[in-house]
Amino acid sequence: MTSPDDFQLSRIYAEGWKAGSQLAPITRQPIQMANPYGDGPERARWNDGFADARKRHQAS
């Protein structure tokens, strides 16, 4: 598998953000259970998006 480029990683971050935005008000589901990616930069980037969305929802 080739490593993702910056555009792909930005789309993966957005997927994580969307999931975090949708799940944050409803549940406290751990990131590990929601993340569809295996190891590597894709998983880390998705986690970043998910966590950032949850933080934003907790602050508002």
Backbone as a chain_set.jsonl record, in Angstrom:
{"seq": "MTSPDDFQLSRIYAEGWKAGSQLAPITRQPIQMANPYGDGPERARWNDGFADARKRHQAS", "coords": {"N": [[0.836, -1.178, 0.0], [0.531, 2.229, -0.785], [1.838, 5.215, 0.722], [-0.306, 7.728, 2.091], [-1.127, 10.854, 0.486], [-1.01, 14.43, 1.16], [-3.54, 15.488, 0.524], [-5.215, 13.228, 0.652], [-4.904, 12.613, 3.357], [-6.077, 14.884, 4.47], [-8.722, 14.494, 3.764], [-9.268, 12.188, 5.195], [-8.975, 13.174, 7.789], [-11.197, 14.87, 7.765], [-13.241, 12.966, 7.61], [-12.977, 11.802, 10.136], [-13.56, 14.049, 11.704], [-16.235, 14.469, 10.997], [-17.422, 12.103, 11.968], [-16.832, 12.418, 14.69], [-18.286, 14.725, 15.24], [-20.885, 13.851, 14.862], [-21.144, 11.773, 16.7], [-20.399, 12.858, 19.146], [-22.431, 14.404, 20.618], [-24.135, 12.343, 21.272], [-23.014, 9.972, 22.321], [-20.334, 8.526, 24.296], [-18.498, 7.095, 22.88], [-15.483, 5.352, 22.53], [-12.631, 6.516, 20.698], [-11.07, 4.515, 19.492], [-12.865, 2.475, 18.908], [-14.485, 3.588, 16.99], [-12.889, 4.307, 14.854], [-12.197, 3.547, 11.528], [-9.804, 2.858, 10.331], [-6.697, 1.051, 10.054], [-3.44, 0.63, 11.372], [-1.006, 3.314, 11.158], [-0.488, 6.442, 9.31], [-3.027, 7.156, 8.435], [-4.847, 6.273, 10.39], [-3.995, 7.795, 12.597], [-4.497, 10.393, 11.662], [-7.291, 10.374, 11.28], [-8.044, 9.978, 13.933], [-7.184, 12.453, 14.985], [-8.974, 14.276, 13.733], [-11.441, 13.336, 14.741], [-11.1, 13.659, 17.538], [-10.695, 16.461, 17.679], [-13.186, 17.421, 16.824], [-14.828, 16.458, 18.866], [-13.784, 17.866, 21.057], [-14.491, 20.449, 20.327], [-17.286, 20.312, 20.433], [-17.653, 19.794, 23.154], [-16.807, 22.155, 24.237], [-18.753, 23.935, 23.47]], "CA": [[0.0, 0.0, 0.0], [1.309, 3.459, -0.827], [1.504, 6.129, 1.808], [-1.26, 8.737, 1.635], [-0.613, 12.201, 0.282], [-1.629, 15.424, 2.032], [-4.955, 15.605, 0.224], [-5.889, 12.06, 1.213], [-4.922, 12.76, 4.812], [-7.056, 15.914, 4.83], [-10.048, 13.87, 3.627], [-9.388, 11.262, 6.326], [-9.235, 14.042, 8.941], [-12.591, 15.317, 7.649], [-14.085, 11.825, 7.981], [-12.914, 11.719, 11.594], [-14.293, 15.204, 12.225], [-17.668, 14.21, 10.799], [-17.816, 11.07, 12.931], [-16.788, 13.012, 16.025], [-19.389, 15.675, 15.345], [-22.143, 13.117, 14.946], [-21.182, 10.931, 17.885], [-20.11, 13.601, 20.376], [-23.587, 14.713, 21.457], [-24.956, 11.163, 21.52], [-22.343, 8.907, 23.066], [-18.919, 8.714, 24.623], [-17.824, 5.974, 22.232], [-14.042, 5.579, 22.391], [-12.118, 6.722, 19.347], [-10.566, 3.263, 18.944], [-13.984, 1.677, 18.411], [-15.107, 4.27, 15.858], [-11.922, 4.512, 13.774], [-12.209, 2.446, 10.568], [-8.475, 2.645, 9.747], [-5.73, 0.259, 10.801], [-2.29, 1.409, 11.828], [-0.39, 4.225, 10.202], [-0.858, 7.854, 9.324], [-4.465, 7.311, 8.236], [-5.49, 6.115, 11.704], [-3.649, 8.957, 13.417], [-5.172, 11.578, 11.122], [-8.704, 10.22, 11.595], [-8.144, 10.241, 15.379], [-7.068, 13.9, 15.193], [-10.233, 14.897, 13.346], [-12.475, 12.912, 15.682], [-10.84, 14.31, 18.828], [-10.917, 17.901, 17.546], [-14.633, 17.65, 16.772], [-15.371, 16.221, 20.209], [-13.382, 18.997, 21.888], [-15.296, 21.623, 19.94], [-18.637, 20.122, 20.951], [-17.61, 19.899, 24.602], [-16.606, 23.565, 24.576], [-19.956, 24.731, 23.189]], "C": [[0.882, 1.244, 0.0], [0.913, 4.358, 0.323], [0.615, 7.248, 1.265], [-0.597, 10.099, 1.433], [-1.387, 13.171, 1.185], [-3.133, 15.563, 1.784], [-5.735, 14.436, 0.829], [-5.983, 12.161, 2.736], [-5.914, 13.829, 5.255], [-8.47, 15.365, 4.734], [-10.303, 12.895, 4.778], [-9.657, 12.047, 7.605], [-10.697, 14.48, 8.937], [-13.567, 14.191, 8.0], [-14.133, 11.671, 9.501], [-13.686, 12.841, 12.249], [-15.802, 14.953, 12.133], [-18.169, 13.175, 11.809], [-17.841, 11.63, 14.35], [-17.916, 13.99, 16.262], [-20.718, 14.966, 15.531], [-22.253, 12.309, 16.226], [-21.049, 11.708, 19.183], [-21.355, 13.899, 21.209], [-24.357, 13.473, 21.918], [-24.296, 10.184, 22.487], [-20.92, 9.293, 23.418], [-18.106, 7.556, 24.051], [-16.337, 6.276, 22.082], [-13.624, 5.704, 20.924], [-11.707, 5.391, 18.717], [-11.685, 2.416, 18.344], [-14.589, 2.289, 17.148], [-14.186, 4.355, 14.639], [-11.886, 3.319, 12.817], [-10.828, 2.088, 9.995], [-7.606, 1.804, 10.662], [-4.615, 1.153, 11.311], [-1.846, 2.391, 10.762], [-0.935, 5.63, 10.264], [-2.361, 8.08, 9.128], [-5.2, 7.24, 9.565], [-5.236, 7.331, 12.583], [-4.403, 10.202, 12.958], [-6.665, 11.547, 11.417], [-8.933, 10.51, 13.083], [-8.082, 11.728, 15.673], [-8.383, 14.607, 14.872], [-11.344, 14.588, 14.331], [-12.32, 13.651, 17.012], [-11.095, 15.81, 18.753], [-12.406, 18.233, 17.506], [-15.256, 17.468, 18.146], [-15.01, 17.365, 21.142], [-14.235, 20.222, 21.597], [-16.719, 21.503, 20.501], [-18.689, 20.227, 22.472], [-17.484, 21.348, 25.041], [-17.868, 24.392, 24.355], [-21.142, 24.318, 24.006]], "O": [[1.879, 1.294, 0.72], [-0.203, 4.278, 0.837], [0.767, 7.666, 0.117], [0.364, 10.446, 2.118], [-2.312, 12.765, 1.889], [-3.907, 15.736, 2.725], [-6.784, 14.632, 1.442], [-7.013, 11.836, 3.327], [-6.532, 13.693, 6.311], [-9.33, 15.729, 5.536], [-11.425, 12.793, 5.273], [-10.48, 11.631, 8.421], [-11.359, 14.465, 9.975], [-14.602, 14.438, 8.618], [-15.195, 11.438, 10.079], [-14.39, 12.623, 13.236], [-16.542, 15.2, 13.086], [-19.217, 13.359, 12.428], [-18.761, 11.349, 15.118], [-18.445, 14.075, 17.37], [-21.579, 15.434, 16.277], [-23.344, 12.174, 16.78], [-21.539, 11.261, 20.22], [-21.335, 13.665, 22.418], [-25.147, 13.552, 22.859], [-24.956, 9.634, 23.369], [-20.376, 10.268, 22.897], [-17.145, 7.096, 24.668], [-15.967, 7.331, 21.567], [-14.201, 5.071, 20.04], [-11.966, 5.161, 17.536], [-11.46, 1.708, 17.362], [-15.149, 1.568, 16.322], [-14.664, 4.463, 13.51], [-11.581, 2.202, 13.236], [-10.704, 1.114, 9.252], [-7.753, 1.835, 11.884], [-4.848, 2.315, 11.644], [-2.263, 2.306, 9.607], [-1.73, 5.975, 11.138], [-2.906, 9.078, 9.599], [-6.079, 8.058, 9.834], [-6.149, 7.837, 13.235], [-4.89, 10.975, 13.783], [-7.249, 12.573, 11.765], [-9.887, 11.194, 13.451], [-8.834, 12.226, 16.512], [-8.852, 15.438, 15.65], [-12.106, 15.476, 14.713], [-13.286, 14.198, 17.545], [-11.662, 16.377, 19.687], [-12.836, 19.225, 18.096], [-16.122, 18.247, 18.544], [-15.843, 17.795, 21.941], [-14.648, 20.939, 22.509], [-17.283, 22.484, 20.986], [-19.681, 20.708, 23.019], [-17.994, 21.729, 26.094], [-18.039, 25.437, 24.982], [-22.217, 24.903, 23.872]]}, "num_chains": 1, "name": "protein.A"}
